[in-house]
Amino acid sequence: MKFYTLLVISSLLVSQSWSLTEDEIAHFVSRPNVEHNTGLQGTVSVTYGKDPTKLLLQANGIPDHDTGSFPNADNPNSITAQAYRWRINRNPTYTEATSCLPTGPIGMAVNGVALYNPYTITCCNAVVEELDLFDMCTGHPGRNGGYHYHIYPTCLEDIICNTSSSIMGVAFDGFPIYGPIDENGRQLTKDELDECNGRRDSNGRYRYHIISEFPYIMGCYHGQIVDTSISLNCQCTELVEVCTEFGGNTGTGGTGGGGGGRSPKPHNPVRKKRSSTRLFQCCTDESSCSVMRIFVPEDFGNDGGNGAATNNTSMLALILSTVSIMLGGSLL
């Protein structure tokens, strides 16, 4: 009898299911902002479809915050409206078995922008190799015109020390994605998360967390993908050992997936002069989050005579400093 009871408890822990709460669903809103490259406003919705066991995610992928100017000297891709339509389990079931991440989108942010896996198309670290392609909100468009994030979206929510993070999005297996601070106000590290970048909260609910360390948003799925339109072709399951600096593989620049359009130009390796010794902390209050660190030119070297590159590099340093401060890690 004792063995049977333990077996039942073990089975419940392995296959327990949860659903997005009404409060979590209410966070999926696109703020009223006209994106300057497209002249469009973002749209996003999470609704119950005809199948009561599924939720329908819909969005046009237009960000609801400031964006960089695209195309530009480093990224020839334009931001274009998408027709995102994904179905996820309304009550996702946690399983011990994991599945790898597909190329490109792995979930949707609360503003309807796609969340991407941590890899470039050559299986390098996208955050390292594509640094100078991110704009001030840590997003950029891929070859299909879809604006997306590989790391914490800095323009969605400030990260305040000792204040629990809000939901930032949902993975395609149905589990929510939160920021780096847990429900008790404690900032999480990679060592406190599982291989998929997830954990159970104090109520036993499974959730993923975005942190400043690879794989940043997610490393794999702990639930089931039910939408057959979502590719299960996992091109990258681990980082390649050698990467040409700043995605210098000519013609492959790396967009994390998506077809059509052109690849970004090979990056200027001179820019990749970064310090790995800096440590950053989350913001102590909302006002301090708006203060960016002063750019230090020697961190990224010079532009080799390209003034436009200098501006992009300066902006990049500010972006990474801000992300690192907010996430409490070191990206520089």
C-alpha positions, -999 to +999 in steps of 0.1 A: +000+000+000+028+024+009+046+016-024+014+023-044+009+056-026+045+067-034+040+056-070+008+077-074+025+108-058+055+103-081+033+101-112+014+132-102+047+152-099+059+140-133+027+146-152+010+174-132-007+200-155-013+237-150-029+264-171-023+301-176-043+321-151-067+347-161-044+373-146-015+360-167-036+361-199-046+397-191-009+407-194-010+399-231-016+434-244+000+456-270+005+491-257-007+520-280+025+529-299+030+534-336+062+516-347+081+542-367+095+518-393+062+504-404+037+530-392+017+502-376+006+493-341+011+459-325-018+435-320-019+405-297-046+382-282-048+350-262-082+334-266-101+302-260-108+285-293-134+259-303-112+232-287-116+238-249-082+221-243-063+247-264-055+284-263-051+304-295-022+329-297-025+356-324-004+387-331+010+408-359+045+408-343+049+446-344+066+458-312+048+482-289+079+502-280+108+522-296+128+503-322+160+510-341+159+521-377+158+490-400+172+483-424+206+498-415+243+494-423+246+462-403+211+447-407+195+448-442+162+434-429+130+454-425+104+450-398+072+437-414+038+427-399+034+390-394+003+368-392+012+348-361-014+321-352-003+294-327-022+269-306-009+258-272-021+235-245-045+252-222-034+229-194+002+220-202+015+188-187+050+187-172+071+157-182+106+147-172+114+141-208+124+172-227+123+182-263+146+205-282+138+240-294+129+245-331+147+270-353+133+305-348+102+312-326+099+292-294+072+313-277+054+346-278+061+377-256+032+395-238+033+422-265+030+397-294+066+397-304+082+364-311+107+349-286+135+331-303+159+303-294+194+312-282+212+302-314+222+317-347+216+297-378+251+284-375+244+272-339+265+300-323+254+320-293+230+345-308+234+371-280+272+371-284+273+368-322+245+393-330+252+419-304+255+448-328+222+438-346+201+444-315+183+478-311+179+497-278+151+473-267+172+442-274+152+431-305+159+430-342+141+418-374+151+385-390+152+377-427+114+371-428+108+406-414+097+393-380+110+414-351+121+392-322+140+388-290+168+364-280+171+378-245+152+398-219+131+425-237+143+456-218+114+478-230+086+455-216+093+457-179+120+471-156+136+446-132+135+459-097+156+442-070+136+422-045+104+426-066+090+395-083+090+396-121+058+396-141+050+371-168+070+380-199+054+355-224+044+320-230+063+291-245+048+269-272+044+241-248+020+262-228+041+271-198+045+307-188+078+326-191+088+350-163+116+374-157+147+367-135+133+374-101+111+347-085+079+351-066+098+358-033+118+386-047+150+365-051+171+369-083+176+335-099+208+321-114+214+294-140+223+269-112+188+273-097+171+264-130+168+231-148+182+224-183+152+242-199+156+273-178+126+265-157+116+257-121+086+251-099+074+281-079+064+280-043+030+268-053+044+240-074+036+256-108+062+251-135+075+282-153+105+293-173+127+323-163+147+347-185+182+352-171+214+368-183+232+335-189+229+312-218+203+299-229+187+332-217+150+325-224+148+287-227+170+258-234+143+231-242+107+223-236+093+204-206+058+202-221+042+190-253+039+210-286+004+205-300+004+229-330+015+210-361+025+243-378+053+247-353+085+231-366+100+203-346+131+204-367+158+212-341+188+225-361+208+233-330+209+215-297+242+228-284+267+255-291+293+248-317+328+249-303+343+275-326+325+306-338+339+332-361+338+364-341+306+384-343+290+360-368+317+366-394+306+335-414+300+353-447+264+351-459+251+334-427+252+364-403+225+346-383+189+355-376+179+326-355+157+313-383+130+325-407+131+325-445+133+351-472+151+384-473+188+389-469+213+379-443+231+406-422+265+416-433+295+400-416+303+420-385+334+441-379+356+419-356+373+451-343+341+458-324+344+427-303+367+441-277+347+435-246+354+432-209+343+400-192+350+412-157+321+436-152+293+426-129+260+444-128+231+445-104+193+449-109+177+483-104+171+494-068+140+514-079+121+525-111+140+557-114+174+540-114+163+517-142+160+547-166+197+557-160+220+540-185+257+534-178+281+558-196+296+542-227+333+534-224+348+534-260+376+510-252+350+482-244+342+478-281+373+492-298+369+516-327+349+515-359+378+516-383+367+549-397+330+541-401+310+568-382+277+549-385+293+519-370+305+540-340+269+551-334+256+515-335+284+503-313+278+530-288+242+522-287+250+485-283+272+491-253+244+511-237+219+483-244+241+456-230+250+476-199+213+482-193+204+445-198+232+434-175+222+459-148+186+447-150+194+410-151+222+411-126+246+393-148+275+401-171+271+403-209+301+426-215 
